[in-house]
C-alpha cells in the first residue's frame, strides 16, 4: 500500500504584533510548504493585529488577554487541528528561508521523531551578548536527541523552543498535550515526556528563523525565576535528566570567550547578567506552590507508531 501524505497546520499566538506583522507575514506567505490552516490566537490586541491577520486570509481566534497561558493557549490549537503535524511560531520569529518549514517537517520522515525545532539566528542589529546566545544554543549542524543521549547531554537532551517548532499531533495528544499549569517551559515538559517514551526530538539547522532578544537584567532575573519555578513544579524532569548547572557553566565560558574576541567591553554586563540569572533561578526553585497545589508527576503514555506518510509539497 502506498504512503499517504502528511498534512500540517500552523499556530501563532499574538499580542500587539502590528509592527512586526509585515515582515512576519511576508516570510510566512513565501514558504514552499502549504499548510491546511494558519491559526492566529490573538490576546485582545489593540493595535489591529487581528485585523491584519484576517486581511492576510488567516483564521483568527480572539481570547481575553487575561486568559493567555503559554501552555493552555497553544493547547487550543492542538484541540482544533485535524492535521498530522502542528507548527508553532511566535510573532517575532521571522522565517529566514522560503524552505524553512519544508525542511523542518522533513524531520518527520523518521516515524520515531515526535517533535522538531528549527535554528534561531540573531536578528538584525543584535548585540554580541544577544548573538552569542543564539549561536551557542542553535549550532549549524542538525542532530536528533533520544533517551540514549541523556548520559552525555543531560538536561540539554530535552532542549526545544516553541518560537519555531513542530509536533506530531497524535503523540502530542497521547502525552496529554501542553500542561495548563505552567506559563513558561510548556515545550520542555512535552519534550521530556516524549523522550522518556523513547521518541526523538530533532533539531533542524536547515530550518532557520530570525529570532533573538535583548534582555535587561530585570528580564533575565524574571525569566530564570520562571525557569526555577517550572523545575520546582515539574521536578521529575530534573530527577530523570539531571540539573542544568553544568550546561550553564559551559554557556558562561563560551560567552566569555566569544566576548573576549568580539566585544570585550561587554564582559562586565555579561557577568552581571549571569548573577541575575542565578539569583532568579534560586528564587524560583524555592518558590512555594500555591495552596492545594502539588508537584507534577511523570505519567508514562502509550506510544503508537504513526502510519507511514510523506510530506505534502
C-alpha positions in Angstrom: 0.0 0.0 0.0 1.4 3.4 -0.9 2.1 6.0 1.7 -0.4 8.9 2.2 0.6 12.5 2.6 1.4 14.4 5.8 -0.7 17.4 6.5 0.2 20.3 8.8 -1.3 23.4 10.4 0.4 26.5 11.9 -0.4 28.3 15.1 0.8 31.7 16.1 -0.1 33.3 19.4 -0.1 37.1 19.1 -0.3 40.3 21.2 0.1 43.7 19.6 2.2 42.4 16.7 1.3 45.0 14.1 4.8 46.5 14.0 6.3 43.1 13.3 3.5 41.8 11.1 4.6 42.8 7.6 7.9 41.0 7.8 6.5 38.1 9.7 3.5 37.5 7.3 5.6 38.1 4.1 8.0 35.4 5.1 5.2 33.0 6.0 3.5 33.5 2.7 6.7 32.8 0.8 7.0 29.3 2.3 7.2 26.4 -0.2 5.2 24.1 2.1 1.4 24.9 2.2 -0.4 24.4 5.5 -4.0 23.3 5.9 -4.6 26.2 8.2 -2.8 29.1 9.8 -4.5 29.8 13.2 -3.7 33.1 14.9 -4.7 33.1 18.6 -4.8 36.8 19.5 -4.8 38.0 23.1 -7.1 41.0 22.5 -4.6 43.2 20.7 -5.4 46.8 20.5 -3.1 47.7 17.6 -5.0 46.0 14.7 -3.1 42.7 14.8 -6.2 40.5 14.4 -7.5 42.6 11.5 -4.1 42.4 9.7 -4.1 38.6 10.1 -7.7 38.3 8.8 -6.8 40.5 5.8 -4.0 38.0 5.0 -6.5 35.2 5.0 -5.6 33.5 8.3 -8.1 32.1 10.8 -8.2 34.3 13.9 -9.3 33.3 17.3 -9.6 36.1 19.8 -9.1 35.4 23.5 -9.1 37.7 26.6 -5.6 38.9 27.4 -6.0 37.7 31.0 -6.7 34.1 29.6 -3.4 33.7 27.9 -1.1 31.0 29.1 1.8 29.6 27.2 0.7 26.0 27.6 -3.1 26.3 27.7 -3.3 28.8 24.8 -1.2 26.5 22.5 -3.4 23.6 23.5 -6.3 25.3 21.9 -4.6 24.7 18.5 -3.9 21.1 19.4 -7.6 20.6 20.2 -8.7 22.2 17.0 -6.4 20.9 14.4 -7.1 17.9 12.2 -3.6 17.9 10.7 -0.9 15.3 11.3 1.6 17.9 12.3 1.3 21.3 14.1 3.9 24.0 13.7 4.2 26.8 16.3 5.7 30.2 15.6 6.0 33.3 17.8 5.1 36.7 16.3 8.7 37.8 16.4 10.2 34.8 14.7 10.7 35.7 11.0 11.3 32.7 8.8 14.7 33.2 7.2 14.3 30.9 4.2 11.3 30.1 1.9 12.2 26.4 2.7 12.3 26.7 6.5 9.0 25.0 7.2 9.5 22.4 4.5 12.9 21.5 5.9 11.6 21.4 9.5 8.8 18.9 8.5 11.2 16.6 6.7 12.5 15.5 10.1 9.2 13.6 10.5 10.2 11.3 7.7 11.6 9.4 10.7 8.5 7.9 12.4 10.2 8.0 15.8 10.6 11.8 15.6 7.8 13.3 17.7 8.9 16.9 17.7 11.3 19.1 15.8 12.6 22.7 16.1 14.5 25.0 13.8 17.6 27.1 14.0 17.3 30.6 15.5 19.6 33.2 14.1 20.3 36.6 15.7 18.0 39.4 14.5 19.5 42.3 12.5 21.3 44.7 14.9 21.7 42.1 17.7 24.4 42.9 20.1 27.2 40.5 21.0 25.6 39.0 24.1 22.3 38.5 22.3 24.0 37.0 19.2 26.1 34.5 21.3 23.0 33.1 23.0 21.7 32.1 19.6 25.0 30.8 18.3 25.5 28.7 21.4 22.1 27.1 21.6 21.5 26.7 17.8 24.6 25.4 16.1 25.0 25.0 12.3 24.7 21.1 12.4 21.4 19.2 12.8 21.1 16.5 15.4 18.4 14.2 16.9 18.1 13.6 20.6 16.8 10.5 22.3 16.8 8.8 25.7 20.2 7.3 24.8 21.7 10.8 24.8 20.9 11.6 28.4 24.2 10.3 29.8 26.2 12.7 27.6 23.8 15.6 27.1 21.8 15.6 30.4 19.1 18.2 30.6 20.1 19.5 27.1 18.5 16.3 25.7 15.1 17.9 26.0 16.0 21.3 24.7 13.4 22.7 22.3 11.8 26.1 21.5 8.3 26.8 20.5 9.3 30.0 18.8 9.7 27.6 15.8 8.8 24.0 16.5 6.6 21.3 15.1 4.9 18.3 16.8 3.3 15.1 15.6 -0.2 15.7 16.8 -1.3 12.2 17.7 1.8 11.8 20.0 1.4 15.3 21.5 -2.2 14.4 22.4 -1.2 11.0 23.8 1.3 12.8 26.0 -1.5 14.8 27.5 -0.9 17.9 25.4 0.7 21.1 26.7 0.4 21.4 30.5 -2.1 24.1 31.6 -0.4 24.5 35.0 2.7 26.3 33.6 3.1 29.7 32.0 6.7 29.0 30.9 8.5 26.0 29.5 5.5 24.1 28.3 7.6 22.8 25.4 10.3 21.4 27.7 7.7 19.5 29.7 6.3 17.9 26.5 9.8 17.2 25.1 10.7 15.4 28.3 7.6 13.2 28.2 8.2 12.3 24.5 11.9 11.4 25.1 11.0 9.3 28.2 8.7 7.4 25.9 11.6 6.6 23.6 10.7 9.0 21.0 13.0 11.5 19.4 13.4 15.3 19.2 15.0 16.7 16.1 17.0 19.9 15.7 17.0 21.1 12.1 19.7 23.6 11.4 18.5 23.8 7.8 15.2 25.4 9.0 16.2 28.9 10.2 14.3 31.8 11.6 15.5 35.2 12.7 14.7 35.4 16.4 16.6 36.9 19.4 16.0 39.2 22.3 17.9 41.9 24.2 17.1 41.1 27.8 17.6 43.6 30.6 19.0 42.4 33.9 15.5 42.5 35.3 14.2 40.5 32.3 16.9 37.9 32.9 16.0 37.7 36.6 12.3 37.1 35.9 13.0 34.7 33.1 15.2 32.5 35.2 12.9 32.8 38.2 10.2 31.3 36.0 12.6 28.5 34.9 13.3 27.8 38.6 9.6 27.7 39.3 9.0 25.3 36.4 11.7 23.0 37.7 10.1 23.1 41.2 6.6 22.2 39.9 7.9 19.6 37.4 10.9 18.3 39.5 10.6 14.9 37.9 12.4 16.3 34.8 15.5 17.1 37.0 15.2 13.6 38.5 15.4 11.9 35.1 17.6 14.3 33.1 19.7 16.0 35.8 20.1 19.6 36.6 21.1 22.4 34.2 24.0 23.8 36.2 26.7 22.1 34.1 25.2 23.5 30.9 25.0 26.9 32.5 28.8 26.9 33.2 29.5 25.7 29.7 27.4 28.6 28.4 29.2 31.2 30.5 32.7 30.0 29.5 31.7 30.0 25.8 30.2 33.5 26.2 33.3 34.9 27.8 35.5 33.5 25.1 33.1 34.9 22.4 33.0 38.4 24.0 36.8 38.4 24.6 37.2 38.1 20.8 34.3 40.3 19.6 33.2 42.7 22.3 35.4 42.7 25.4 33.7 45.8 26.8 30.5 43.7 27.2 32.1 41.2 29.6 31.1 43.1 32.8 27.5 43.2 31.6 27.5 39.5 30.8 28.8 38.7 34.3 26.1 40.8 35.9 23.5 39.2 33.8 24.8 35.8 35.0 24.4 36.9 38.6 20.8 37.9 37.8 20.0 34.6 36.1 21.4 32.6 39.1 19.6 34.7 41.6 16.3 34.4 39.7 16.7 30.7 39.3 17.3 30.1 43.0 14.3 32.2 44.0 12.2 30.2 41.6 13.4 26.9 42.9 12.5 28.0 46.4 9.1 29.3 45.5 6.3 27.7 47.4 3.5 26.1 45.4 0.0 27.7 45.6 -2.3 26.3 48.4 -3.7 23.0 47.4 -1.2 22.5 44.5 1.1 19.5 44.3 4.2 18.9 42.3 3.5 17.3 38.9 4.3 13.7 38.4 5.7 11.8 35.4 2.9 9.7 33.9 4.0 7.3 31.0 1.8 7.1 28.0 1.3 4.5 25.3 3.2 5.1 22.1 1.6 4.0 18.8 3.8 4.4 15.7 2.0 6.7 13.2 1.0 5.5 9.7 3.8 6.0 7.3 3.3 9.2 5.4 5.2 11.6 3.2 5.2 15.4 3.4 2.7 17.1 1.1 4.6 19.6 -1.0 
